Amino acid sequence: QVQLVESGGGLVQTGGSLRLSCAASGSVRSINAMRWYRQAPGKQRDLVATFTSGGSTNYADSVKGRFTISRDNAKNTVYLQMNSLKPEDTAVYYCNARGPGWPKVNDYWGQGTQVTVSS
């Protein structure tokens, strides 16, 4: 199993920056990809950014150019650097890890960290 713990959320003004961290433990070697999701009140949970085991990254159009996902292998930690924050970025941000499984893959989730952007 994999355990994920997010940190780094908080309150920031429009245009500010935050850096989220997701520390992974357990069967870390089984992880194929790390992802950040977010869910605003009354809205669906949306994929924000992806970091694959091969080192490629992908971003939602809404955050492209403002957010950066990265990984520190030595610390088993993935980060989400968020710049030029907007009120619409306000949400609970969740870290997700995916690994192999049969007949379906294994998904692991953190508890989430609140990000609030004020205007």
Salt bridges, closest charged atoms under 4 A:
ASP61 OD1 - LYS64 NZ 3.27
ASP89 OD1 - ARG38 NH1 2.89
ASP89 OD2 - ARG66 NH1 2.76
ASP107 OD1 - ARG98 NE 2.99
